[in-house]
């Protein structure tokens, strides 16, 4: 598949292409190098020095409605927090959603 992809940079400098136009490229391959006019303006990435939250024990999901609802709610929280989760799994069954909502309302 062919596609046009712009290479945009907010900094000024000289670009040196490492790949020629129309060449097939792989993921992670170097396309070009940008030699900046003022390298001090670039923000450097810093290593994460914080700590991750303690994980709880894994939970087994059974066929019970309240456990499916809890798992779906946890999946929604993960997605909204920016974690990768299988979205298709959560929207396959419309009946499951209705049953979960009815369980919460009762």
N, C-alpha and C positions, 0 to 999 in steps of 0.2 A: 504494500500500500504506500502510495506517495502522499506526502503532506508537506505543506510549507509551514515553517516554524520560525517566528521572529525571535531574535536574541536581543533582549532589551537590557540595558544597564543604566542605572541612575548616575553613574560616575563617568567622567570623561577619560579617554585614554586611547591607546592604539590596540586594535584587535589583530591577532595573528591566528588565522584559521588553521586547524590541524587536519580537517577533513575537507575534501573538495565538494563542490556543489553537486547534488544528485547521488552522492555516495551513500550506500546502505550503512546504517549505524546500529550498534547494539546498545542495550541498556548499560549505563555507567561509562560509556566511552567518551573520551575527551573530544569536544567539538572545536573549541578555540581557547586561546589564552588572551586575557586582557591585561595589558601593561598600563597601569593607572598613572595619570599625571600626578596625583597626590594620594599615595597609598595610605597616609595617616587618617584619611576620612572614612575608611572602611571599618565597620564594627566587627570585632573579632568574636567568634563563638567561644563561650566559656564552659568549662566542664561543670556538670551538675554536682553541687556539693551538699544538697539537701538529702533527706531520707525518704524512702518510699513507705507508704502505709503498710501496716501488718495485714497480711491476707488471712481471711478466715478459712475454716475448713471447707472443703468442697461439699456441695449439696447434691444429692441424687434427686432427679426430677421423676416423680411417678405420674400416674394418670389422673391424680386428684386435681380438681379444678383450682383449689386454692394454691397448690404448689406450682401449677402451670402459670397462674396469675403472678405469683411472686417471682418466678423465673422471667416472665415477660417484663415485669416492672424493673427487675434488675437489668435486663437487656436494654430497655429504654434508657435507663440511667447511664449505662456504659456508653451508648451511642451519643447521648447528649453531652457526656463528659469528654468525648473525642476519641474513645477507644474503638478499635476495629471490632465489628460484630456482624454476624450474618443477618442482614436486614430482611432478606427474602424469607428466612425461616419464620420471622415474626409476623409477616403479613400474608402467609399462605392461607391460613384458616380464619375466615371471618366469623364463623360460629364460635370459635375459641375466644375471640375477643368479646363477643356478646355475652358468653357465659361468664367470663372473667369480670365484666362490668356488673352483671347481675349479682355475682357473688359479693362484690364490694358494696353494692347498694343494700343488700340484705343484712 
